[in-house]
């Protein structure tokens, strides 16, 4: 573990915001999120070093890629992949322009596939070999295997650089933004989507909030702190939007609620759920018990309504910032 100073302002003064546990891999290890006393940035401290962090990332976790799922059968957030991809692409489509686009941490490539069919010249970089190979070989996309830090593209090559729920994972936010600045042309746009640490559901669920994803999410951003990083790296924020649900899912509310139930012993944990996944997949073609379907319908209706209001009040689960490149 390593102790770090605030990456945004350099201060060593902080207070504890919360302590949460690793919920993805069942280790039960606890991690502390602190809040900088000077600028308000929230970050994991102390945090795993680069070697220690590897155990919190599986070698390959893209089931569609592992199973070589045909495009026509791909599902994201319990809906056809095009529905979720259209929502994720919304901020980019609304730019009203087209050109070369880089999706950083593009996964198995379905967002890129959607954008390519909208007329964008799409490139992707993805550290997972299986996911990157699937994007290239099955979806026919220009995706390289590796990290953004080591990716070699010409300066001013892209019209848009997109970070879709990737930026909260990077250990050097300012360095990453400065590289994106170099890769964008003079009219380029940077698009970043992250969990919103200032959201209503984060306040509601506290250390059970799914957006924490400790310790992989090294930083927890608010509108103010993400905006400060962008300005420091030479960008001007031109749009901020919020989304609390995707396709057929109210994930941040629903999964956080399940974490709360798990801690009360009223819902199985991930290890127990893993054994049931095959049975669940096989049973999807058959309707479940009426009470279970009714409960899920009620849950989605309540959380989607709450999320709808939160999004319009600027405290939605996820936050997307669009920033323009300022010439130095």
C-alpha positions, 0 to 999 in steps of 0.5 A: 500500500502507498500513501499519496498526496492530493493529486489535484492540489498537492496538499497532504491535509485530508479528512476521512470521507468513508470506509468501504470494502472490496465487494467485487472479489470477495476479499472483504478488505477495507479501504478508506476514501479521504477528502482533501481539506484544501480542494475537496478531491476524494480519493483512496488513501492509502491505496494499493500500488501498481503490483498490488492493484493487479489482483483487483482486476481479472485477466479477462472479465468481458463475458461477451468477448469470452463467449464470442457472442454474435452482434445480433445476440449482444445485450447490455443493461438487460436490453439490446446493445444498441439501446445502451450504446445510443445512451452512452453515445448521446453526448458525442452525437450531440456535438453535431460533427464527425471525424476521428474518435478514440475510445479509451478502455473501449472494452469489447467495442460495442460503443465504437461499433454504434459510433462507427455506424453513425459515421465516425472514424473510430479507434479504440485502445483496450488493455484486455487482450480477449476483449480487444481481439473480439472487437477487432475480429468479430466486430471489425473495429480498429482496436489496439491492445494496451493502455492509453499511457503507452498508446502511440498516436500522432499529435492532433489526430482526433476530433474526440477522445472519450473516457467512458467510466475509465477515468476514475481508474487512472492513477495520474489524472492530470498526466492522462488529460495532458496526453488527451490534450496533445492528441486532440485537434484544435477544435477537439472535444474531450468526453468523460463519464464517471460515477458522481460522488456528489449524487443523491444515491451516494448520499443515500447509500453511503459506503454501500454505494456501487459507484465506489467500487473500491479499490479500483476507483482510485478517485471519486469525482464531483462536478467541481473536482473533475472540472478543476482537473480539466481546467488545469490540463488546458480544457474548458468545460462546455457541458455537464449532464447526468444519468441515473439509469441505462437501458432497462437498468437502474444499476446504481440504485439497484446494486447499491440497494443489494449491497445494503441487503447483503450487509443485512444478510438478506441477499446472497453475496457475489460468490453465492450468486456466481453459482446461480448465474448459469441457471439464471441464464437458462431460465430467462426464457421462462417467466419467473414467479409473479411476486418476483416480477412484480417486485422488480417492476416496482423497484425499477419504477421507484428508482427510475422516478427518483433518478429522473428527478435527481438527473434534472437537479444535477445530482444523478448517479453518473456525470458526463463532462464535455470539454473543449481544448484550449490552445496554450 
